[in-house]
Amino acid sequence: MELTINHTRKIFDVLPATLEALLAMELPQKRKGIAVALNNHIVPQHFWAETLLNDKDSILIITATQGG
């Protein structure tokens, strides 16, 4: 199974079931300051737990950073 995450193809033995599960794997310490698009559509945070992933989905994860 594969996903494209931030324009990089990633292979999984077992695909994470939901967007929330994927984010827990990819960004385990971060919960705030994240925006996510699934197949070019923004997914609000309150839908992450119920948003199912499929083979060949494309996910864009944007994180806020501090700095000047």
PDB file as gemmi writes it, atoms N, CA and C in Angstrom:
CRYST1    1.000    1.000    1.000  90.00  90.00  90.00 P 1                      
ATOM      1  N   MET A   1       0.848  -1.164   0.000  1.00  0.00           N  
ATOM      2  CA  MET A   1       0.000   0.000   0.000  1.00  0.00           C  
ATOM      3  C   MET A   1       0.898   1.233   0.000  1.00  0.00           C  
ATOM      4  N   GLU A   2       0.444   2.274  -0.675  1.00  0.00           N  
ATOM      5  CA  GLU A   2       1.260   3.482  -0.709  1.00  0.00           C  
ATOM      6  C   GLU A   2       0.427   4.744  -0.584  1.00  0.00           C  
ATOM      7  N   LEU A   3       1.074   5.743  -0.009  1.00  0.00           N  
ATOM      8  CA  LEU A   3       0.526   7.083   0.080  1.00  0.00           C  
ATOM      9  C   LEU A   3       1.595   8.040  -0.417  1.00  0.00           C  
ATOM     10  N   THR A   4       1.172   9.169  -0.923  1.00  0.00           N  
ATOM     11  CA  THR A   4       2.107  10.236  -1.240  1.00  0.00           C  
ATOM     12  C   THR A   4       1.930  11.293  -0.170  1.00  0.00           C  
ATOM     13  N   ILE A   5       2.982  11.505   0.614  1.00  0.00           N  
ATOM     14  CA  ILE A   5       2.941  12.455   1.721  1.00  0.00           C  
ATOM     15  C   ILE A   5       3.923  13.571   1.418  1.00  0.00           C  
ATOM     16  N   ASN A   6       3.407  14.785   1.304  1.00  0.00           N  
ATOM     17  CA  ASN A   6       4.235  15.946   0.956  1.00  0.00           C  
ATOM     18  C   ASN A   6       5.105  15.665  -0.265  1.00  0.00           C  
ATOM     19  N   HIS A   7       4.487  15.135  -1.296  1.00  0.00           N  
ATOM     20  CA  HIS A   7       5.103  14.874  -2.606  1.00  0.00           C  
ATOM     21  C   HIS A   7       6.148  13.762  -2.582  1.00  0.00           C  
ATOM     22  N   THR A   8       6.163  12.950  -1.527  1.00  0.00           N  
ATOM     23  CA  THR A   8       7.088  11.829  -1.430  1.00  0.00           C  
ATOM     24  C   THR A   8       6.282  10.547  -1.260  1.00  0.00           C  
ATOM     25  N   ARG A   9       6.532   9.583  -2.127  1.00  0.00           N  
ATOM     26  CA  ARG A   9       5.822   8.299  -2.048  1.00  0.00           C  
ATOM     27  C   ARG A   9       6.325   7.509  -0.851  1.00  0.00           C  
ATOM     28  N   LYS A  10       5.399   6.989  -0.073  1.00  0.00           N  
ATOM     29  CA  LYS A  10       5.741   6.201   1.108  1.00  0.00           C  
ATOM     30  C   LYS A  10       4.970   4.886   1.058  1.00  0.00           C  
ATOM     31  N   ILE A  11       5.683   3.784   1.231  1.00  0.00           N  
ATOM     32  CA  ILE A  11       5.092   2.442   1.190  1.00  0.00           C  
ATOM     33  C   ILE A  11       4.795   1.978   2.617  1.00  0.00           C  
ATOM     34  N   PHE A  12       3.628   1.392   2.816  1.00  0.00           N  
ATOM     35  CA  PHE A  12       3.206   0.863   4.118  1.00  0.00           C  
ATOM     36  C   PHE A  12       2.871  -0.616   3.970  1.00  0.00           C  
ATOM     37  N   ASP A  13       3.283  -1.429   4.954  1.00  0.00           N  
ATOM     38  CA  ASP A  13       2.838  -2.817   4.981  1.00  0.00           C  
ATOM     39  C   ASP A  13       1.342  -2.851   5.272  1.00  0.00           C  
ATOM     40  N   VAL A  14       0.941  -2.038   6.234  1.00  0.00           N  
ATOM     41  CA  VAL A  14      -0.472  -1.887   6.586  1.00  0.00           C  
ATOM     42  C   VAL A  14      -0.770  -0.399   6.554  1.00  0.00           C  
ATOM     43  N   LEU A  15      -1.687  -0.001   5.708  1.00  0.00           N  
ATOM     44  CA  LEU A  15      -2.051   1.396   5.561  1.00  0.00           C  
ATOM     45  C   LEU A  15      -2.760   1.893   6.816  1.00  0.00           C  
ATOM     46  N   PRO A  16      -2.372   3.067   7.363  1.00  0.00           N  
ATOM     47  CA  PRO A  16      -3.129   3.610   8.495  1.00  0.00           C  
ATOM     48  C   PRO A  16      -4.598   3.778   8.084  1.00  0.00           C  
ATOM     49  N   ALA A  17      -5.494   3.446   8.981  1.00  0.00           N  
ATOM     50  CA  ALA A  17      -6.917   3.453   8.645  1.00  0.00           C  
ATOM     51  C   ALA A  17      -7.462   4.861   8.435  1.00  0.00           C  
ATOM     52  N   THR A  18      -7.019   5.805   9.256  1.00  0.00           N  
ATOM     53  CA  THR A  18      -7.573   7.156   9.200  1.00  0.00           C  
ATOM     54  C   THR A  18      -6.467   8.198   9.077  1.00  0.00           C  
ATOM     55  N   LEU A  19      -6.875   9.378   8.742  1.00  0.00           N  
ATOM     56  CA  LEU A  19      -5.942  10.492   8.672  1.00  0.00           C  
ATOM     57  C   LEU A  19      -5.322  10.759  10.048  1.00  0.00           C  
ATOM     58  N   GLU A  20      -6.116  10.653  11.092  1.00  0.00           N  
ATOM     59  CA  GLU A  20      -5.612  10.848  12.455  1.00  0.00           C  
ATOM     60  C   GLU A  20      -4.533   9.819  12.796  1.00  0.00           C  
ATOM     61  N   ALA A  21      -4.723   8.564  12.401  1.00  0.00           N  
ATOM     62  CA  ALA A  21      -3.719   7.524  12.655  1.00  0.00           C  
ATOM     63  C   ALA A  21      -2.421   7.822  11.902  1.00  0.00           C  
ATOM     64  N   LEU A  22      -2.534   8.293  10.688  1.00  0.00           N  
ATOM     65  CA  LEU A  22      -1.350   8.652   9.911  1.00  0.00           C  
ATOM     66  C   LEU A  22      -0.599   9.799  10.571  1.00  0.00           C  
ATOM     67  N   LEU A  23      -1.318  10.826  10.995  1.00  0.00           N  
ATOM     68  CA  LEU A  23      -0.668  11.969  11.633  1.00  0.00           C  
ATOM     69  C   LEU A  23      -0.015  11.573  12.949  1.00  0.00           C  
ATOM     70  N   ALA A  24      -0.600  10.647  13.680  1.00  0.00           N  
ATOM     71  CA  ALA A  24       0.014  10.160  14.917  1.00  0.00           C  
ATOM     72  C   ALA A  24       1.339   9.459  14.624  1.00  0.00           C  
ATOM     73  N   MET A  25       1.433   8.810  13.472  1.00  0.00           N  
ATOM     74  CA  MET A  25       2.677   8.147  13.069  1.00  0.00           C  
ATOM     75  C   MET A  25       3.706   9.160  12.570  1.00  0.00           C  
ATOM     76  N   GLU A  26       3.268  10.100  11.762  1.00  0.00           N  
ATOM     77  CA  GLU A  26       4.171  11.046  11.113  1.00  0.00           C  
ATOM     78  C   GLU A  26       4.605  12.187  12.034  1.00  0.00           C  
ATOM     79  N   LEU A  27       3.709  12.656  12.879  1.00  0.00           N  
ATOM     80  CA  LEU A  27       3.984  13.786  13.773  1.00  0.00           C  
ATOM     81  C   LEU A  27       3.491  13.464  15.181  1.00  0.00           C  
ATOM     82  N   PRO A  28       4.131  12.512  15.862  1.00  0.00           N  
ATOM     83  CA  PRO A  28       3.590  12.029  17.136  1.00  0.00           C  
ATOM     84  C   PRO A  28       3.508  13.083  18.247  1.00  0.00           C  
ATOM     85  N   GLN A  29       4.345  14.097  18.228  1.00  0.00           N  
ATOM     86  CA  GLN A  29       4.360  15.087  19.298  1.00  0.00           C  
ATOM     87  C   GLN A  29       3.565  16.347  18.970  1.00  0.00           C  
ATOM     88  N   LYS A  30       3.048  16.458  17.758  1.00  0.00           N  
ATOM     89  CA  LYS A  30       2.446  17.721  17.305  1.00  0.00           C  
ATOM     90  C   LYS A  30       0.934  17.563  17.112  1.00  0.00           C  
ATOM     91  N   ARG A  31       0.148  18.441  17.738  1.00  0.00           N  
ATOM     92  CA  ARG A  31      -1.300  18.422  17.534  1.00  0.00           C  
ATOM     93  C   ARG A  31      -1.838  19.779  17.110  1.00  0.00           C  
ATOM     94  N   LYS A  32      -1.084  20.839  17.386  1.00  0.00           N  
ATOM     95  CA  LYS A  32      -1.543  22.176  17.032  1.00  0.00           C  
ATOM     96  C   LYS A  32      -0.698  22.713  15.882  1.00  0.00           C  
ATOM     97  N   GLY A  33      -1.269  23.632  15.141  1.00  0.00           N  
ATOM     98  CA  GLY A  33      -0.523  24.267  14.069  1.00  0.00           C  
ATOM     99  C   GLY A  33      -0.331  23.388  12.852  1.00  0.00           C  
ATOM    100  N   ILE A  34      -1.269  22.459  12.621  1.00  0.00           N  
ATOM    101  CA  ILE A  34      -1.187  21.551  11.479  1.00  0.00           C  
ATOM    102  C   ILE A  34      -2.391  21.782  10.568  1.00  0.00           C  
ATOM    103  N   ALA A  35      -2.121  21.828   9.283  1.00  0.00           N  
ATOM    104  CA  ALA A  35      -3.186  21.851   8.273  1.00  0.00           C  
ATOM    105  C   ALA A  35      -2.949  20.657   7.359  1.00  0.00           C  
ATOM    106  N   VAL A  36      -4.031  19.994   6.951  1.00  0.00           N  
ATOM    107  CA  VAL A  36      -3.900  18.782   6.142  1.00  0.00           C  
ATOM    108  C   VAL A  36      -4.848  18.843   4.950  1.00  0.00           C  
ATOM    109  N   ALA A  37      -4.315  18.450   3.801  1.00  0.00           N  
ATOM    110  CA  ALA A  37      -5.137  18.298   2.597  1.00  0.00           C  
ATOM    111  C   ALA A  37      -5.040  16.844   2.149  1.00  0.00           C  
ATOM    112  N   LEU A  38      -6.170  16.273   1.820  1.00  0.00           N  
ATOM    113  CA  LEU A  38      -6.245  14.904   1.306  1.00  0.00           C  
ATOM    114  C   LEU A  38      -6.742  14.984  -0.118  1.00  0.00           C  
ATOM    115  N   ASN A  39      -5.929  14.549  -1.051  1.00  0.00           N  
ATOM    116  CA  ASN A  39      -6.276  14.613  -2.476  1.00  0.00           C  
ATOM    117  C   ASN A  39      -6.733  16.016  -2.873  1.00  0.00           C  
ATOM    118  N   ASN A  40      -5.935  17.006  -2.443  1.00  0.00           N  
ATOM    119  CA  ASN A  40      -6.133  18.422  -2.774  1.00  0.00           C  
ATOM    120  C   ASN A  40      -7.373  19.058  -2.138  1.00  0.00           C  
ATOM    121  N   HIS A  41      -7.914  18.446  -1.087  1.00  0.00           N  
ATOM    122  CA  HIS A  41      -9.053  19.031  -0.371  1.00  0.00           C  
ATOM    123  C   HIS A  41      -8.675  19.154   1.101  1.00  0.00           C  
ATOM    124  N   ILE A  42      -8.809  20.364   1.642  1.00  0.00           N  
ATOM    125  CA  ILE A  42      -8.505  20.596   3.057  1.00  0.00           C  
ATOM    126  C   ILE A  42      -9.456  19.758   3.924  1.00  0.00           C  
ATOM    127  N   VAL A  43      -8.889  19.130   4.958  1.00  0.00           N  
ATOM    128  CA  VAL A  43      -9.692  18.348   5.905  1.00  0.00           C  
ATOM    129  C   VAL A  43      -9.607  19.041   7.266  1.00  0.00           C  
ATOM    130  N   PRO A  44     -10.715  19.592   7.770  1.00  0.00           N  
ATOM    131  CA  PRO A  44     -10.699  20.214   9.096  1.00  0.00           C  
ATOM    132  C   PRO A  44     -10.310  19.196  10.170  1.00  0.00           C  
ATOM    133  N   GLN A  45      -9.640  19.678  11.201  1.00  0.00           N  
ATOM    134  CA  GLN A  45      -9.124  18.785  12.246  1.00  0.00           C  
ATOM    135  C   GLN A  45     -10.211  17.927  12.881  1.00  0.00           C  
ATOM    136  N   HIS A  46     -11.414  18.449  13.041  1.00  0.00           N  
ATOM    137  CA  HIS A  46     -12.456  17.659  13.700  1.00  0.00           C  
ATOM    138  C   HIS A  46     -12.943  16.480  12.835  1.00  0.00           C  
ATOM    139  N   PHE A  47     -12.471  16.391  11.578  1.00  0.00           N  
ATOM    140  CA  PHE A  47     -12.812  15.245  10.726  1.00  0.00           C  
ATOM    141  C   PHE A  47     -11.669  14.244  10.557  1.00  0.00           C  
ATOM    142  N   TRP A  48     -10.504  14.519  11.134  1.00  0.00           N  
ATOM    143  CA  TRP A  48      -9.356  13.634  10.934  1.00  0.00           C  
ATOM    144  C   TRP A  48      -9.628  12.202  11.386  1.00  0.00           C  
ATOM    145  N   ALA A  49     -10.300  12.022  12.517  1.00  0.00           N  
ATOM    146  CA  ALA A  49     -10.528  10.679  13.066  1.00  0.00           C  
ATOM    147  C   ALA A  49     -11.473   9.845  12.201  1.00  0.00           C  
ATOM    148  N   GLU A  50     -12.338  10.508  11.437  1.00  0.00           N  
ATOM    149  CA  GLU A  50     -13.294   9.759  10.617  1.00  0.00           C  
ATOM    150  C   GLU A  50     -12.953   9.759   9.126  1.00  0.00           C  
ATOM    151  N   THR A  51     -11.833  10.395   8.771  1.00  0.00           N  
ATOM    152  CA  THR A  51     -11.427  10.446   7.365  1.00  0.00           C  
ATOM    153  C   THR A  51     -10.599   9.215   7.034  1.00  0.00           C  
ATOM    154  N   LEU A  52     -11.174   8.309   6.262  1.00  0.00           N  
ATOM    155  CA  LEU A  52     -10.511   7.061   5.910  1.00  0.00           C  
ATOM    156  C   LEU A  52      -9.498   7.286   4.786  1.00  0.00           C  
ATOM    157  N   LEU A  53      -8.405   6.533   4.857  1.00  0.00           N  
ATOM    158  CA  LEU A  53      -7.369   6.606   3.827  1.00  0.00           C  
ATOM    159  C   LEU A  53      -7.490   5.426   2.885  1.00  0.00           C  
ATOM    160  N   ASN A  54      -7.100   5.655   1.638  1.00  0.00           N  
ATOM    161  CA  ASN A  54      -7.108   4.611   0.618  1.00  0.00           C  
ATOM    162  C   ASN A  54      -5.743   4.547  -0.057  1.00  0.00           C  
ATOM    163  N   ASP A  55      -5.447   3.405  -0.607  1.00  0.00           N  
ATOM    164  CA  ASP A  55      -4.212   3.227  -1.361  1.00  0.00           C  
ATOM    165  C   ASP A  55      -4.109   4.308  -2.435  1.00  0.00           C  
ATOM    166  N   LYS A  56      -2.929   4.886  -2.578  1.00  0.00           N  
ATOM    167  CA  LYS A  56      -2.606   5.910  -3.594  1.00  0.00           C  
ATOM    168  C   LYS A  56      -3.142   7.303  -3.260  1.00  0.00           C  
ATOM    169  N   ASP A  57      -3.653   7.531  -2.040  1.00  0.00           N  
ATOM    170  CA  ASP A  57      -4.069   8.873  -1.651  1.00  0.00           C  
ATOM    171  C   ASP A  57      -2.858   9.794  -1.593  1.00  0.00           C  
ATOM    172  N   SER A  58      -3.121  11.084  -1.761  1.00  0.00           N  
ATOM    173  CA  SER A  58      -2.087  12.102  -1.660  1.00  0.00           C  
ATOM    174  C   SER A  58      -2.420  13.004  -0.477  1.00  0.00           C  
ATOM    175  N   ILE A  59      -1.462  13.138   0.446  1.00  0.00           N  
ATOM    176  CA  ILE A  59      -1.667  13.928   1.649  1.00  0.00           C  
ATOM    177  C   ILE A  59      -0.611  15.026   1.697  1.00  0.00           C  
ATOM    178  N   LEU A  60      -1.060  16.241   1.954  1.00  0.00           N  
ATOM    179  CA  LEU A  60      -0.157  17.354   2.156  1.00  0.00           C  
ATOM    180  C   LEU A  60      -0.320  17.805   3.595  1.00  0.00           C  
ATOM    181  N   ILE A  61       0.792  17.802   4.354  1.00  0.00           N  
ATOM    182  CA  ILE A  61       0.789  18.194   5.758  1.00  0.00           C  
ATOM    183  C   ILE A  61       1.616  19.472   5.875  1.00  0.00           C  
ATOM    184  N   ILE A  62       0.984  20.518   6.392  1.00  0.00           N  
ATOM    185  CA  ILE A  62       1.665  21.788   6.583  1.00  0.00           C  
ATOM    186  C   ILE A  62       1.686  22.074   8.076  1.00  0.00           C  
ATOM    187  N   THR A  63       2.873  22.387   8.598  1.00  0.00           N  
ATOM    188  CA  THR A  63       2.996  22.707  10.026  1.00  0.00           C  
ATOM    189  C   THR A  63       3.470  24.144  10.186  1.00  0.00           C  
ATOM    190  N   ALA A  64       2.898  24.812  11.160  1.00  0.00           N  
ATOM    191  CA  ALA A  64       3.303  26.181  11.486  1.00  0.00           C  
ATOM    192  C   ALA A  64       4.627  26.135  12.238  1.00  0.00           C  
ATOM    193  N   THR A  65       5.463  27.122  11.977  1.00  0.00           N  
ATOM    194  CA  THR A  65       6.736  27.231  12.690  1.00  0.00           C  
ATOM    195  C   THR A  65       6.891  28.641  13.230  1.00  0.00           C  
ATOM    196  N   GLN A  66       7.724  28.779  14.234  1.00  0.00           N  
ATOM    197  CA  GLN A  66       8.015  30.095  14.777  1.00  0.00           C  
ATOM    198  C   GLN A  66       9.341  30.565  14.198  1.00  0.00           C  
ATOM    199  N   GLY A  67       9.512  31.834  14.173  1.00  0.00           N  
ATOM    200  CA  GLY A  67      10.761  32.396  13.703  1.00  0.00           C  
ATOM    201  C   GLY A  67      10.535  33.781  13.132  1.00  0.00           C  
ATOM    202  N   GLY A  68      11.603  34.398  12.743  1.00  0.00           N  
ATOM    203  CA  GLY A  68      11.474  35.765  12.269  1.00  0.00           C  
ATOM    204  C   GLY A  68      12.129  36.019  10.993  1.00  0.00           C  
TER     205      GLY A  68                                                      
END                                                                             
